[in-house]
């Protein structure tokens, strides 16, 4: 979002208590904090969770910090980019929040790193069975399974790279053949 307005009153213009976590979710949706507008803000109306506070304190300790790495779309994230280059099976899992929303499918087709994955699992597709699979094409991939629930919040799509020898079967067995070596991974 470019701008967000968070109003701390209900539809009757009375102060509204914000439950633990909801404020954080809303405020993180805006790209720049200066574009977040807090209407009728009252700090006492924002509640926090003691468990979350304890976890944030734990994570802030030096031994728990992870190095930050800014990843650009053109940067490579895989050690081996060619499918079945080694025993590495490259599985990408994305929670997309609506596959056909906000040009997400176009974004997926422009992602350099996705093209090097062996398997892509996309969650929260929000698709219905009325949407034809042909409209869900990812360049270089075959849609092998869709789970549509005709719901506004769930769904899943599973793709495999068409340029490698990864095969997904109905029994959820993934086989990747490299030269004469065959590796099988059982998915749970």
C-alpha positions in Angstrom: 0.0 0.0 0.0 1.1 3.5 -0.6 -1.0 5.1 2.1 -2.9 3.7 5.0 -5.3 5.3 7.5 -5.9 3.5 10.7 -8.9 4.8 12.6 -9.1 4.0 16.3 -12.8 4.6 16.5 -15.7 2.3 15.6 -18.6 3.1 13.2 -20.3 5.0 16.1 -17.2 7.2 16.5 -16.4 5.6 19.9 -12.8 4.6 20.9 -12.0 1.1 19.7 -9.6 -1.2 21.4 -7.0 -2.8 19.0 -6.4 -6.4 19.9 -2.8 -7.7 20.2 -1.2 -8.0 16.7 -3.8 -6.3 14.6 -2.1 -2.9 14.8 1.2 -4.4 13.8 -0.4 -6.2 10.8 -2.1 -3.0 9.6 0.9 -0.7 10.0 3.3 -3.1 8.1 1.2 -2.9 5.0 2.3 0.6 4.1 5.6 1.0 2.1 6.7 4.1 4.0 5.9 4.9 7.7 5.4 8.6 6.8 2.4 7.5 4.7 0.7 5.9 7.7 -2.0 8.1 9.3 -3.3 7.3 12.7 -6.7 8.8 13.2 -8.0 9.3 16.8 -4.9 7.5 18.1 -4.8 6.7 21.8 -1.9 4.6 22.9 -3.9 3.0 25.7 -6.2 1.4 23.1 -3.4 -0.7 21.6 -2.8 -3.9 23.6 0.2 -6.2 23.4 0.8 -9.8 24.2 3.3 -10.6 27.0 4.4 -13.7 24.9 5.1 -11.5 21.9 7.1 -9.0 24.0 9.1 -11.9 25.5 9.8 -13.3 22.0 10.9 -9.9 20.7 13.2 -9.5 23.7 14.7 -13.0 23.0 15.2 -12.2 19.3 16.9 -8.9 20.1 19.8 -10.7 21.9 23.0 -10.7 19.8 23.2 -14.5 19.7 19.7 -14.7 18.1 20.3 -12.1 15.3 20.5 -13.1 11.7 22.4 -11.2 9.1 20.1 -9.0 6.9 20.5 -9.5 3.2 18.7 -7.3 0.7 17.7 -9.6 -2.2 17.0 -8.1 -5.6 14.9 -9.7 -8.2 17.9 -10.2 -10.5 20.1 -11.7 -7.8 20.5 -15.5 -7.7 19.3 -17.3 -4.6 20.2 -20.8 -5.6 23.7 -22.3 -5.5 23.0 -24.4 -8.6 20.6 -22.8 -11.0 20.2 -25.6 -13.5 17.5 -28.1 -12.7 18.9 -31.4 -11.3 22.5 -30.0 -11.4 23.2 -31.9 -8.3 21.2 -33.6 -5.5 19.7 -30.2 -4.6 15.9 -30.2 -5.1 14.8 -26.6 -5.3 11.3 -26.2 -3.8 9.7 -22.7 -3.6 6.8 -22.1 -1.3 4.9 -18.8 -1.6 1.8 -17.5 0.1 0.5 -15.2 -2.6 -2.7 -13.8 -1.1 -4.6 -14.1 -4.4 -3.0 -15.5 -7.5 -5.0 -13.3 -9.8 -5.0 -10.2 -7.5 -2.8 -7.2 -8.1 -1.0 -8.8 -11.1 0.7 -11.4 -8.9 0.8 -13.9 -11.8 2.7 -11.3 -13.9 5.1 -10.8 -11.0 5.7 -14.6 -10.7 6.5 -14.8 -14.4 9.1 -12.0 -14.1 10.9 -13.6 -11.1 14.3 -14.8 -12.3 14.8 -17.1 -9.3 11.5 -18.9 -9.7 12.6 -20.1 -13.2 15.3 -22.1 -11.5 13.1 -23.9 -9.1 12.2 -27.6 -9.5 8.9 -27.3 -7.8 6.7 -24.2 -6.9 3.9 -24.5 -4.3 1.7 -21.4 -4.2 -0.6 -21.1 -1.2 -3.6 -18.9 -0.6 -4.4 -18.7 -4.4 -8.0 -17.7 -3.7 -9.1 -19.4 -6.9 -12.4 -21.0 -7.7 -13.0 -24.0 -10.0 -14.6 -21.6 -12.5 -11.1 -20.2 -13.4 -9.5 -22.3 -16.1 -6.1 -23.7 -15.5 -4.9 -22.2 -18.8 -5.1 -18.8 -17.3 -2.7 -19.7 -14.5 0.3 -20.3 -16.8 3.8 -19.9 -15.3 6.4 -19.7 -18.0 8.6 -22.8 -18.0 6.3 -24.7 -15.6 3.5 -27.2 -15.7 0.6 -26.9 -13.4 0.3 -30.4 -11.9 -2.2 -29.9 -9.1 -4.8 -27.3 -8.0 -6.8 -27.3 -4.8 -9.6 -24.8 -5.1 -12.0 -24.4 -2.2 -14.2 -21.7 -3.7 -13.3 -19.6 -0.7 -11.9 -16.1 -0.5 -9.0 -17.1 1.7 -7.5 -20.5 0.7 -6.4 -22.6 -2.2 -3.1 -24.1 -3.5 -1.4 -24.6 -6.8 1.6 -26.9 -7.4 3.9 -26.4 -10.4 6.9 -28.4 -11.7 9.7 -27.1 -13.9 9.1 -28.5 -17.5 12.9 -28.4 -18.2 13.9 -31.0 -15.7 13.2 -34.6 -14.8 11.3 -33.9 -11.6 8.1 -35.9 -11.5 5.3 -35.5 -9.0 2.9 -38.5 -8.8 -0.5 -38.9 -7.3 1.2 -40.5 -4.3 3.2 -37.3 -3.6 6.6 -38.9 -4.5 9.1 -36.5 -6.1 11.7 -38.2 -8.3 14.6 -36.3 -9.7 17.0 -38.1 -12.1 20.5 -36.8 -12.4 22.6 -38.8 -15.0 22.3 -42.4 -13.6 21.5 -41.3 -10.0 17.9 -41.4 -8.9 16.9 -39.6 -5.7 13.5 -40.0 -4.3 12.0 -37.7 -1.6 8.8 -38.6 0.1 6.6 -35.5 0.9 4.7 -35.5 4.1 
